[in-house]
């Protein structure tokens, strides 16, 4: 079994986010919980939202913004299997343009 990091990318702008009703938020969270329950055997870390971002370079620490809005970590037999786990994730259908990147996290050699 391999380990894979899923990065959820959001396409919503502030106006899109403001249009969500409390009912839509609740329905989305329920759909997310149902997806997590269906895939609980694969979930190493169900993840969380990503906020307040900083980048560290040789020049120092700075705030930054990007489209990454959440993450999850799963185990799967292959990269393709890991990607398929996210094919029905409710994040994809929430806003047109949302996406999920699935990155392999191989063990450190040694």
Backbone as ProteinMPNN parsed JSONL, in Angstrom:
{"seq_chain_A": "XXXXXXXXXXXXXXXXXXXXXXXXXXXXXXXXXXXXXXXXXXXXXXXXXXXXXXXXXXXXXXXXXXXXXXXXXXXXXXXXXXXXXXXXXXXXXXXXXXXXXXXXXXXXXX", "coords_chain_A": {"N_chain_A": [[0.84, -1.186, 0.0], [0.515, 2.205, -0.832], [1.124, 5.63, 0.147], [-0.722, 8.624, -0.218], [-1.099, 12.06, -0.915], [-3.742, 14.255, -1.026], [-4.61, 17.266, -2.45], [-6.891, 19.762, -2.211], [-8.197, 22.011, -4.45], [-9.632, 25.154, -4.73], [-12.003, 26.942, -6.675], [-13.628, 29.033, -6.136], [-14.453, 32.468, -5.729], [-14.504, 35.296, -3.468], [-17.1, 36.369, -3.728], [-18.536, 34.163, -4.727], [-18.336, 32.449, -2.515], [-19.773, 33.902, -0.615], [-22.339, 33.592, -1.507], [-23.222, 31.097, -0.726], [-25.64, 29.352, 1.079], [-26.624, 28.639, 4.47], [-27.84, 26.151, 4.531], [-26.817, 24.985, 2.158], [-24.127, 24.814, 2.885], [-24.321, 23.011, 5.018], [-25.347, 20.758, 3.663], [-23.175, 20.226, 1.977], [-21.159, 19.6, 3.866], [-22.302, 17.321, 4.992], [-22.271, 15.655, 2.749], [-19.51, 15.454, 2.402], [-18.838, 14.132, 4.786], [-20.177, 11.718, 4.338], [-18.734, 10.786, 2.126], [-16.223, 10.443, 3.355], [-16.85, 8.479, 5.256], [-17.548, 6.342, 3.566], [-15.057, 5.845, 2.461], [-13.424, 5.232, 4.601], [-11.589, 3.204, 5.283], [-9.407, 3.68, 3.691], [-8.557, 6.177, 4.427], [-5.966, 7.851, 5.904], [-5.542, 10.253, 7.095], [-8.173, 12.341, 7.429], [-8.024, 14.965, 6.794], [-8.225, 18.591, 6.565], [-9.395, 22.028, 6.38], [-7.342, 24.509, 4.711], [-5.806, 27.326, 5.836], [-4.569, 30.704, 6.485], [-1.715, 31.14, 5.348], [1.81, 30.745, 4.994], [4.97, 31.299, 3.471], [8.234, 30.076, 3.514], [11.431, 31.167, 2.886], [14.909, 31.59, 1.934], [15.094, 34.266, 2.208], [13.314, 34.94, 4.157], [10.131, 34.946, 5.91], [6.908, 34.989, 4.568], [3.488, 35.981, 4.057], [1.097, 34.318, 1.959], [-1.199, 33.66, -0.768], [-3.203, 31.192, -2.348], [-4.851, 28.693, -4.401], [-5.265, 26.431, -2.906], [-7.291, 24.72, -0.723], [-7.787, 22.675, 1.063], [-6.865, 19.421, 2.426], [-6.16, 15.863, 2.316], [-5.094, 12.614, 3.386], [-4.454, 9.484, 2.033], [-4.315, 5.865, 1.852], [-3.498, 3.552, -0.671], [-3.514, 0.944, -3.195], [-2.367, 1.7, -5.583], [-1.303, 4.623, -7.476], [-3.253, 5.339, -9.309], [-5.507, 4.066, -8.151], [-5.681, 5.576, -5.812], [-6.277, 8.114, -6.885], [-8.768, 7.535, -7.987], [-10.31, 7.243, -5.692], [-10.988, 9.842, -5.099], [-12.594, 10.629, -7.152], [-15.332, 10.829, -6.854], [-15.61, 12.72, -4.93], [-17.239, 15.226, -3.018], [-16.242, 17.828, -3.197], [-15.411, 18.372, -5.797], [-17.742, 18.796, -7.266], [-18.809, 21.032, -6.094], [-18.136, 23.722, -6.849], [-17.802, 24.952, -10.129], [-14.753, 24.241, -11.689], [-13.334, 23.558, -9.423], [-10.829, 21.336, -8.136], [-8.883, 18.336, -7.494], [-5.718, 17.486, -6.531], [-3.655, 14.642, -6.622], [-1.027, 13.304, -5.015], [1.782, 11.191, -4.93], [3.337, 9.84, -2.045], [6.094, 8.56, -1.462], [7.995, 6.212, 0.563], [10.776, 7.433, 2.465], [13.956, 6.891, 1.18], [16.356, 4.63, 2.546]], "CA_chain_A": [[0.0, 0.0, 0.0], [1.229, 3.469, -0.871], [0.491, 6.777, 0.798], [-0.964, 9.672, -1.195], [-1.597, 13.332, -0.405], [-4.702, 14.925, -1.905], [-4.721, 18.701, -2.228], [-8.128, 20.269, -2.783], [-8.067, 23.36, -5.004], [-10.928, 25.814, -4.852], [-12.135, 27.935, -7.74], [-14.579, 30.066, -5.707], [-13.946, 33.75, -5.25], [-15.229, 35.733, -2.276], [-18.515, 36.526, -4.07], [-19.105, 32.811, -4.784], [-18.427, 31.949, -1.147], [-20.817, 34.645, 0.087], [-23.646, 33.152, -1.995], [-23.615, 29.826, -0.127], [-26.551, 29.439, 2.214], [-26.296, 27.718, 5.561], [-28.307, 24.829, 4.109], [-25.845, 24.454, 1.201], [-22.927, 24.443, 3.647], [-24.651, 21.786, 5.755], [-25.433, 19.661, 2.689], [-21.816, 19.907, 1.543], [-20.462, 18.923, 4.964], [-22.886, 15.983, 5.08], [-21.748, 14.885, 1.616], [-18.108, 15.194, 2.706], [-18.826, 13.101, 5.831], [-20.576, 10.462, 3.703], [-17.59, 10.341, 1.337], [-15.198, 9.982, 4.297], [-17.292, 7.21, 5.834], [-17.45, 5.329, 2.508], [-13.645, 5.586, 2.187], [-12.708, 5.288, 5.878], [-10.464, 2.251, 5.333], [-8.274, 4.253, 2.96], [-8.167, 7.466, 4.993], [-4.946, 7.921, 6.945], [-5.864, 11.533, 7.72], [-9.267, 12.889, 6.628], [-7.652, 16.305, 6.369], [-8.877, 19.775, 7.112], [-9.192, 23.204, 5.525], [-6.031, 25.168, 4.745], [-5.948, 28.769, 5.995], [-3.429, 31.456, 7.014], [-0.562, 30.494, 4.716], [3.106, 31.432, 4.991], [6.029, 30.644, 2.718], [9.539, 30.317, 4.127], [12.547, 31.118, 1.938], [16.152, 32.1, 2.497], [14.895, 35.7, 2.455], [12.437, 35.141, 5.31], [8.79, 34.372, 5.969], [5.9, 35.892, 4.015], [2.146, 35.474, 3.816], [0.759, 34.12, 0.549], [-2.509, 33.087, -1.059], [-3.287, 30.325, -3.519], [-6.158, 28.046, -4.512], [-5.328, 25.23, -2.069], [-8.272, 24.969, 0.337], [-7.881, 21.549, 1.983], [-6.031, 18.266, 2.117], [-6.456, 14.565, 2.924], [-4.06, 11.61, 3.111], [-5.039, 8.146, 1.889], [-3.491, 4.732, 1.437], [-4.102, 2.823, -1.781], [-2.611, 0.002, -3.858], [-1.662, 2.379, -6.673], [-1.614, 6.039, -7.665], [-4.547, 5.365, -9.992], [-6.537, 3.745, -7.157], [-5.804, 6.739, -4.927], [-6.991, 9.156, -7.626], [-10.16, 7.115, -8.129], [-11.008, 7.494, -4.427], [-11.438, 11.225, -5.088], [-13.399, 10.926, -8.341], [-16.701, 11.152, -6.434], [-15.541, 13.606, -3.766], [-18.173, 16.337, -3.223], [-15.53, 19.08, -3.481], [-15.325, 18.565, -7.249], [-19.02, 19.28, -7.786], [-19.269, 22.203, -5.349], [-17.953, 24.94, -7.668], [-17.116, 24.63, -11.377], [-13.331, 24.573, -11.653], [-12.657, 22.909, -8.296], [-10.065, 20.151, -8.527], [-8.137, 17.655, -6.439], [-4.436, 16.928, -6.952], [-3.304, 13.459, -5.834], [0.434, 13.178, -5.094], [2.337, 10.016, -4.244], [4.27, 10.131, -0.956], [6.837, 7.325, -1.264], [8.839, 6.208, 1.766], [12.115, 8.022, 2.309], [14.939, 5.81, 1.023], [17.373, 4.625, 3.58]], "C_chain_A": [[0.881, 1.243, 0.0], [0.441, 4.557, -0.172], [0.422, 7.911, -0.214], [-1.581, 10.89, -0.519], [-2.54, 13.935, -1.442], [-4.784, 16.387, -1.495], [-5.972, 19.188, -2.951], [-7.924, 21.723, -3.192], [-9.451, 23.95, -5.216], [-10.922, 26.888, -5.916], [-13.056, 29.086, -7.338], [-13.851, 31.35, -5.338], [-14.801, 34.168, -4.047], [-16.727, 35.892, -2.548], [-19.212, 35.172, -4.13], [-19.326, 32.268, -3.375], [-19.567, 32.614, -0.384], [-22.21, 34.178, -0.317], [-24.111, 31.843, -1.366], [-24.53, 30.061, 1.063], [-26.085, 28.465, 3.298], [-26.718, 26.294, 5.2], [-27.325, 24.197, 3.119], [-24.561, 24.031, 1.91], [-23.153, 23.134, 4.39], [-24.714, 20.595, 4.814], [-24.05, 19.248, 2.214], [-21.07, 19.146, 2.635], [-21.008, 17.508, 5.169], [-22.383, 15.091, 3.952], [-20.286, 14.525, 1.845], [-18.011, 14.062, 3.74], [-19.212, 11.737, 5.249], [-19.435, 9.904, 2.857], [-16.509, 9.761, 2.261], [-15.584, 8.648, 4.908], [-17.165, 6.082, 4.811], [-15.997, 4.913, 2.286], [-12.791, 5.501, 3.454], [-11.526, 4.332, 5.953], [-9.216, 2.808, 4.657], [-7.744, 5.523, 3.619], [-7.153, 7.31, 6.127], [-5.196, 9.17, 7.783], [-6.972, 12.146, 6.872], [-9.036, 14.326, 6.203], [-8.409, 17.393, 7.084], [-8.707, 20.913, 6.119], [-7.777, 23.75, 5.685], [-6.249, 26.675, 4.763], [-4.623, 29.371, 6.426], [-2.105, 30.832, 6.57], [0.678, 31.381, 4.772], [4.068, 30.611, 4.143], [7.352, 31.056, 3.361], [10.607, 30.139, 3.062], [13.803, 31.603, 2.648], [16.038, 33.588, 2.832], [13.981, 35.983, 3.641], [11.096, 34.454, 5.158], [7.791, 35.415, 5.471], [4.552, 35.206, 3.954], [1.963, 35.246, 2.319], [-0.652, 33.579, 0.432], [-2.382, 32.215, -2.299], [-4.649, 29.636, -3.494], [-6.296, 26.804, -3.634], [-6.212, 25.504, -0.855], [-8.397, 23.832, 1.339], [-6.965, 20.42, 1.558], [-6.627, 17.014, 2.756], [-5.29, 13.647, 2.581], [-4.729, 10.243, 3.098], [-3.955, 7.113, 1.616], [-4.243, 3.994, 0.344], [-3.049, 1.914, -2.412], [-1.792, 0.666, -4.954], [-2.064, 3.845, -6.71], [-2.985, 6.178, -8.317], [-5.684, 5.07, -9.016], [-6.762, 4.92, -6.211], [-6.591, 7.847, -5.623], [-8.472, 8.81, -7.755], [-10.96, 7.334, -6.854], [-11.629, 8.896, -4.416], [-12.341, 11.578, -6.262], [-14.844, 11.281, -8.002], [-16.718, 12.065, -5.21], [-16.444, 14.82, -4.008], [-17.504, 17.681, -3.518], [-15.523, 19.397, -4.979], [-16.594, 19.193, -7.812], [-19.481, 20.578, -7.13], [-19.244, 23.476, -6.181], [-17.298, 24.51, -8.982], [-15.655, 25.103, -11.315], [-12.598, 24.014, -10.455], [-11.929, 21.665, -8.788], [-9.384, 19.549, -7.305], [-6.871, 17.081, -7.055], [-4.134, 15.734, -6.045], [-1.823, 13.178, -6.085], [0.901, 11.95, -4.318], [3.369, 10.477, -3.208], [5.075, 8.857, -0.655], [7.658, 7.385, 0.029], [10.199, 6.818, 1.46], [13.12, 6.877, 2.205], [15.928, 5.806, 2.207], [17.385, 3.404, 4.324]], "O_chain_A": [[1.864, 1.324, 0.736], [-0.758, 4.419, 0.07], [1.365, 8.142, -0.971], [-2.462, 10.771, 0.333], [-2.167, 14.103, -2.603], [-5.002, 16.701, -0.325], [-6.091, 19.039, -4.168], [-7.529, 22.559, -2.379], [-10.328, 23.319, -5.807], [-9.963, 27.649, -6.047], [-13.247, 30.02, -8.117], [-12.785, 31.329, -4.722], [-15.724, 33.449, -3.663], [-17.542, 35.579, -1.68], [-20.337, 35.029, -3.651], [-20.376, 31.697, -3.079], [-20.251, 31.962, 0.405], [-23.163, 34.348, 0.443], [-25.292, 31.509, -1.465], [-24.231, 30.868, 1.943], [-25.257, 27.587, 3.054], [-26.019, 25.337, 5.533], [-27.028, 23.007, 3.222], [-23.973, 23.003, 1.571], [-22.29, 22.256, 4.395], [-24.187, 19.529, 5.132], [-23.774, 18.058, 2.061], [-20.415, 18.144, 2.348], [-20.247, 16.595, 5.487], [-22.1, 13.912, 4.166], [-19.863, 13.415, 1.521], [-17.203, 13.146, 3.588], [-18.636, 10.716, 5.626], [-19.19, 8.698, 2.86], [-15.947, 8.704, 1.972], [-14.733, 7.772, 5.064], [-16.723, 4.985, 5.151], [-15.729, 3.757, 1.958], [-11.574, 5.677, 3.394], [-10.546, 4.632, 6.633], [-8.096, 2.443, 5.015], [-6.596, 5.904, 3.39], [-7.444, 6.717, 7.166], [-5.078, 9.152, 9.008], [-6.742, 12.448, 5.701], [-9.758, 14.853, 5.356], [-9.125, 17.162, 8.059], [-7.973, 20.79, 5.139], [-7.104, 23.478, 6.679], [-6.807, 27.239, 3.822], [-3.666, 28.648, 6.701], [-1.465, 30.095, 7.32], [0.601, 32.6, 4.618], [3.988, 29.383, 4.104], [7.562, 32.22, 3.704], [10.685, 29.096, 2.414], [13.762, 31.978, 3.819], [16.803, 34.104, 3.647], [13.877, 37.126, 4.087], [10.944, 33.509, 4.383], [7.821, 36.571, 5.892], [4.477, 33.985, 3.814], [2.606, 35.909, 1.505], [-1.23, 33.099, 1.408], [-1.561, 32.471, -3.179], [-5.498, 29.957, -2.663], [-7.359, 26.182, -3.626], [-5.93, 26.399, -0.058], [-9.049, 23.998, 2.37], [-6.368, 20.45, 0.482], [-7.492, 17.1, 3.627], [-4.582, 13.875, 1.601], [-5.466, 9.884, 4.016], [-2.841, 7.441, 1.209], [-5.461, 3.826, 0.413], [-1.85, 2.088, -2.195], [-0.664, 0.257, -5.23], [-3.03, 4.259, -6.068], [-3.783, 7.03, -7.927], [-6.713, 5.745, -9.044], [-7.899, 5.224, -5.852], [-7.476, 8.452, -5.017], [-9.331, 9.685, -7.645], [-12.164, 7.585, -6.918], [-12.672, 9.112, -3.797], [-12.807, 12.713, -6.359], [-15.51, 11.962, -8.782], [-17.738, 12.167, -4.529], [-16.418, 15.389, -5.099], [-18.156, 18.584, -4.043], [-15.618, 20.56, -5.373], [-16.535, 20.019, -8.722], [-20.464, 21.168, -7.579], [-20.222, 24.221, -6.213], [-16.32, 23.764, -8.95], [-15.378, 26.238, -10.929], [-11.367, 23.987, -10.447], [-12.362, 21.02, -9.742], [-9.318, 20.159, -6.238], [-6.937, 16.285, -7.991], [-4.337, 15.81, -4.833], [-1.415, 12.859, -7.201], [0.464, 11.707, -3.193], [4.163, 11.382, -3.462], [4.77, 8.15, 0.306], [7.974, 8.467, 0.526], [10.702, 6.726, 0.34], [13.132, 5.986, 3.055], [16.267, 6.848, 2.768], [18.194, 3.246, 5.238]]}, "name": "protein", "num_of_chains": 1, "seq": "XXXXXXXXXXXXXXXXXXXXXXXXXXXXXXXXXXXXXXXXXXXXXXXXXXXXXXXXXXXXXXXXXXXXXXXXXXXXXXXXXXXXXXXXXXXXXXXXXXXXXXXXXXXXXX"}
